[in-house]
Amino acid sequence: MSGAVRRWTTVLAMEELRRARRERLAAWTAAHDLDALLVTRLVNVRYLTGLDSSNAALLVPADGPPVLATDGRYAGTAARVCPELEAVIDRHTAEKLLERAAAAGARRLGFEPHAVTVERHTGLTRAAPDGLELRPAGRPVEELRTVKDDAELALLAEACAITDRAFDAVLPMLRPGVTEREIAVALERRMVDLGAERPAFDSIVASGPNGAIPHHRPGDRPLARGDLVTMDFGARRGGYHADMTRTVAIGAAADWQRDLYDLVRRAQQAAVEAARPGAETRDVDAAARDLIAAAGHGGDFTHGVGHGVGLEIHEAPLLGYDRTGKLVDRVPITAEPGIYLAGRGGVRIEDTLVARTGGPELLTTTTKDLLVL
């Protein structure tokens, strides 16, 4: 098969995937007594159409063809990425789709309340033609996005492979005198060199006492012998986000550091093993949290054990002691317990993995042995 034929085959396959997503959303819309759904959250528009833009909306009728709206800056991209969709070109995307919905006979139009400000809702209500009722519809697209298809899992796997390779490439830099910021920049540059479109998020490099701050911003502190260094980073590939954290020691590791690391590693492994279809999200969190609490560090684990990943770095499901819901097959999540000791440092270990019927599938595969560099 030639390269051109292979690319065309891939395009057709993606069109079919997106069409199936829109059909599932249309069925949801009909089942919830709505005539149509207005999708304005840009990441959701991308999921349903393939169009990545700063101004777009999608009208999904319960019965009938969807309509995309975007402005002139993206007209050519829309024609190339989603030629199967009718595109309305106007900067007032949502307002134009309200008109289309009313003209098609819609009376009950759902919208995404989490993506519409109070001010925006006021404007849409004023713009809605007579007889068109706007109803908050919850988060149906996010619910669809939770379970990933093969194309999405392949992109996540590519992003995670780039992340693993970037870590290996930067390890030789980790020595006394190099700053946190220099390491963060090197990680991000290496990920792009390896094929990432960009970093998945602002990389965290936290050394010594800064390791006690879970979301420390890398600064000018130089690494020193005896430091634990936590690196939380990931690559973005095709819109999909990897997320991995590793903690290493510089020069030497004290007994307390080794003990802390071993505890976090065991907790992380417990969370990974618990992440199976049918598991309650809070039970995945508890698998790690209970082990850490039993060792006397319950108060030093200050965040949830993980979250979903995909077109966003943080998406459903969220895994914490106060969260509800169950994992299902093909849901990618992170497992990232940590212990943070103020003034001393911390340890966090994180992988991106997929809940699978046959057992969790790790997408980040870098060693979790304590590396003393």
C-alpha positions in Angstrom: 0.0 0.0 0.0 1.4 3.4 -1.0 1.9 6.2 1.5 -0.9 8.3 -0.2 -3.3 5.3 -0.1 -2.5 4.7 3.5 -3.1 8.3 4.5 -6.4 8.3 2.6 -7.5 5.1 4.4 -6.6 6.7 7.7 -8.7 9.8 6.9 -11.7 7.7 6.0 -11.3 5.6 9.2 -11.2 8.8 11.3 -14.3 10.1 9.5 -16.2 6.9 10.4 -15.0 7.1 14.0 -16.2 10.7 14.4 -19.5 9.9 12.6 -20.1 7.1 15.1 -19.4 9.5 18.0 -21.9 12.0 16.7 -24.5 9.2 16.2 -24.1 8.1 19.8 -24.5 11.8 20.9 -27.6 12.1 18.7 -29.1 9.0 20.3 -28.4 10.5 23.8 -30.0 13.8 22.7 -33.2 12.0 21.6 -33.3 9.9 24.8 -33.2 13.0 27.0 -36.2 14.7 25.3 -34.1 17.3 23.4 -34.5 18.2 19.8 -30.9 19.1 19.4 -27.7 19.7 21.4 -25.4 22.7 21.0 -21.8 21.8 21.6 -19.7 24.9 22.3 -16.8 23.5 24.4 -13.9 23.5 21.9 -12.3 20.2 23.0 -15.7 18.5 22.6 -16.1 20.0 19.1 -12.7 18.6 18.2 -13.6 15.2 19.5 -16.8 15.1 17.4 -15.4 16.8 14.2 -11.6 16.7 14.2 -11.5 20.5 14.0 -9.0 22.1 16.4 -9.8 25.8 16.6 -10.4 28.8 18.8 -13.9 29.4 17.6 -16.3 26.7 16.7 -19.6 25.1 17.7 -21.5 22.0 16.6 -25.3 21.5 16.4 -26.2 17.8 16.9 -29.9 17.2 16.2 -31.7 14.2 17.6 -32.7 13.4 14.0 -30.9 14.9 11.1 -27.4 15.9 10.0 -25.1 17.8 12.3 -24.0 21.3 11.4 -20.6 22.8 12.2 -20.0 26.5 12.6 -16.6 28.3 12.6 -15.2 31.5 11.3 -13.3 32.3 8.2 -9.9 31.6 9.7 -10.8 27.9 9.9 -12.9 27.5 6.8 -10.2 25.8 4.8 -9.2 23.6 7.7 -12.8 22.5 8.3 -13.2 21.6 4.6 -10.1 19.5 4.8 -10.5 17.8 8.2 -14.3 17.2 8.2 -15.6 17.5 4.6 -18.6 15.3 5.5 -20.1 18.1 7.6 -22.0 21.1 6.5 -20.0 24.2 7.7 -21.5 27.6 8.5 -18.9 30.3 8.3 -19.6 33.1 10.7 -17.8 34.5 13.7 -21.0 34.2 15.8 -21.0 30.4 15.7 -23.4 29.6 18.5 -25.9 32.3 17.5 -26.0 31.0 13.9 -26.6 27.5 15.1 -29.5 28.7 17.2 -31.0 30.0 14.1 -30.4 26.8 12.2 -32.0 24.8 15.0 -35.1 26.9 15.1 -35.4 26.8 11.3 -35.3 23.0 11.5 -38.2 22.9 13.9 -36.3 22.4 17.2 -38.0 23.6 20.3 -35.9 22.1 23.1 -32.2 22.8 22.6 -29.6 21.4 25.1 -26.4 23.3 25.9 -23.2 22.6 27.9 -23.7 24.5 31.1 -20.1 24.0 32.3 -18.9 25.7 29.1 -21.3 28.7 29.2 -20.8 31.6 31.5 -23.7 33.5 33.0 -22.9 36.4 30.6 -22.8 34.0 27.6 -26.0 32.3 28.6 -27.7 35.7 28.8 -26.5 36.5 25.3 -27.6 33.2 23.9 -31.1 33.5 25.5 -31.5 36.9 23.9 -30.3 35.6 20.5 -32.6 32.5 20.6 -35.5 32.7 18.2 -39.0 32.7 19.7 -40.1 29.3 20.7 -36.6 27.9 21.2 -36.0 26.8 24.8 -32.4 26.4 26.0 -32.0 23.6 28.5 -28.8 22.7 30.5 -27.8 19.2 29.3 -25.0 18.2 31.6 -21.8 16.6 30.2 -22.8 14.0 27.6 -19.8 14.6 25.4 -17.4 14.2 28.3 -19.2 10.9 29.2 -18.6 9.7 25.7 -15.0 10.7 25.7 -14.2 8.6 28.9 -14.0 5.3 27.0 -11.4 5.5 24.3 -11.4 3.9 20.8 -8.4 2.3 19.2 -7.3 5.4 17.5 -7.3 7.4 20.7 -5.4 4.7 22.6 -2.8 4.5 19.8 -2.1 8.2 20.1 -1.9 8.0 23.9 0.6 5.1 23.6 2.7 7.2 21.2 2.6 10.2 23.6 3.7 7.9 26.5 6.5 6.3 24.4 7.9 9.8 23.7 7.7 10.7 27.4 9.6 7.5 28.4 12.3 8.3 25.8 12.6 11.9 26.9 13.2 10.8 30.5 16.0 8.4 29.4 17.6 11.1 27.3 17.7 13.7 30.1 18.9 11.4 32.9 22.6 12.2 32.2 21.9 15.9 32.9 20.8 15.2 36.5 23.8 16.1 38.5 24.8 18.7 41.2 24.8 22.3 39.9 22.2 21.9 37.2 19.0 23.9 37.9 15.4 22.7 38.0 14.6 25.1 35.2 17.3 23.7 33.0 16.1 20.2 33.4 12.5 21.2 32.7 13.5 23.0 29.5 15.6 20.0 28.4 12.7 17.6 29.0 10.3 19.7 27.0 12.8 20.3 24.1 13.6 16.6 24.0 9.9 15.6 23.8 9.3 17.9 20.8 12.5 16.6 19.2 11.1 13.1 19.6 7.8 13.9 17.9 5.5 15.6 20.4 3.5 18.5 19.1 4.2 20.1 22.4 4.5 19.3 26.1 1.2 18.0 27.6 1.5 20.6 30.4 4.1 22.8 32.2 6.7 20.3 33.4 7.4 20.0 37.1 10.9 19.6 38.4 11.1 19.8 42.2 14.4 19.2 44.0 15.3 18.8 47.6 12.8 20.6 49.9 10.8 21.8 46.8 9.7 18.2 46.4 7.3 18.8 49.3 5.3 21.0 46.9 3.2 18.8 44.6 2.9 21.4 41.8 6.2 23.2 42.3 7.2 25.5 39.5 10.8 24.8 38.5 13.1 27.6 39.4 16.8 28.4 39.7 17.6 26.1 42.6 20.6 23.9 41.6 20.5 20.2 42.3 22.7 19.1 45.2 24.0 15.8 46.4 21.5 14.0 48.6 18.5 15.6 46.9 15.4 13.7 45.8 14.2 15.2 42.5 10.6 14.7 41.3 9.9 15.2 37.6 6.3 15.3 36.5 5.9 15.7 32.7 4.4 14.4 29.5 4.2 14.7 25.8 1.2 15.7 23.7 0.7 13.7 20.4 -2.2 14.2 18.1 -4.0 16.1 20.8 -3.6 13.3 23.4 -1.8 13.8 26.7 0.7 11.6 28.5 1.5 12.0 32.2 4.4 10.4 34.1 6.2 11.2 37.3 9.5 9.8 38.5 11.6 10.6 41.5 15.3 10.1 41.6 18.2 10.7 44.0 21.3 12.7 43.3 24.6 11.3 44.4 23.3 9.4 47.4 20.0 8.4 49.1 19.5 8.5 52.9 17.7 5.7 54.6 14.6 7.8 55.2 14.5 8.7 51.5 14.7 5.0 50.5 12.0 4.1 53.0 9.8 6.9 51.7 10.4 5.9 48.1 9.6 2.2 48.8 6.4 3.1 50.5 5.2 5.3 47.6 6.2 2.6 45.1 4.2 0.0 46.9 1.2 2.3 47.2 1.5 3.1 43.5 1.6 -0.5 42.5 -1.5 -1.2 44.7 -3.4 1.5 42.9 -2.3 0.2 39.5 -3.5 -3.4 40.4 -6.8 -2.0 41.7 -7.5 -0.1 38.4 -9.7 -2.7 36.8 -13.1 -2.5 35.1 -15.8 -2.6 37.7 -13.6 -1.0 40.4 -15.1 2.0 42.3 -12.9 5.0 41.7 -12.6 5.7 45.4 -11.5 2.1 46.0 -8.6 2.6 43.6 -7.6 5.7 45.6 -8.0 3.7 48.8 -5.7 1.0 47.6 -2.8 3.5 47.8 -4.1 5.8 50.5 -4.8 3.1 53.1 -1.3 1.7 52.7 0.3 5.2 53.1 -2.0 6.0 56.1 -1.1 2.7 57.8 2.6 3.7 57.6 1.8 7.0 59.4 1.8 9.3 56.4 -1.9 9.7 55.8 -1.7 13.5 56.3 1.2 13.8 53.8 -0.7 12.4 50.8 -2.6 15.6 49.9 -4.3 14.8 46.5 -6.3 12.2 44.7 -4.6 9.1 43.4 -5.3 9.9 39.7 -7.4 11.2 36.9 -8.5 10.4 33.4 -6.3 11.5 30.4 -7.1 12.1 26.8 -7.7 15.2 24.8 -7.3 17.0 28.2 -4.6 16.3 30.7 -7.2 16.2 33.5 -10.6 14.7 32.5 -13.1 12.2 33.8 -12.9 10.0 35.7 -11.3 11.6 38.8 -10.0 9.1 41.4 -10.1 10.3 45.0 -11.5 9.2 48.4 -14.6 11.4 47.9 -15.3 10.5 44.2 -18.0 8.2 42.9 -18.3 6.1 39.8 -16.8 2.9 38.4 -14.0 2.2 35.9 -14.9 0.4 32.7 -12.8 -1.2 30.0 -10.7 1.1 27.8 -10.5 4.0 30.2 -7.1 5.6 30.5 -6.1 7.0 33.9 -3.1 7.9 35.9 -2.0 6.4 39.2 0.1 8.9 41.1 0.3 8.7 44.9 2.8 10.9 46.7 4.2 11.7 50.1 5.3 15.3 50.8 7.3 16.3 53.9 7.5 20.0 54.5 11.1 21.3 54.6 12.6 17.9 53.6 11.2 16.8 50.2 8.9 14.3 48.7 8.3 11.4 46.4 5.7 10.9 43.7 5.5 8.0 41.2 3.0 8.2 38.4 2.1 6.1 35.3 -0.5 6.5 32.6 -2.4 3.2 32.2 -5.5 1.8 30.7 -8.1 -0.2 32.6 -8.6 -3.4 30.8 -10.6 -6.5 31.4 -7.5 -8.7 31.4 -5.6 -6.4 33.8 -4.2 -2.8 33.7 -2.1 -1.9 30.7 0.8 0.4 31.5 1.5 3.0 28.8 4.4 4.6 30.6 7.1 1.9 31.1 10.1 3.7 32.5 11.6 1.8 35.5 10.3 2.6 38.9 13.4 1.4 40.7 15.0 4.2 42.7 17.7 5.6 40.5 20.7 7.2 42.3 22.5 9.3 39.8 
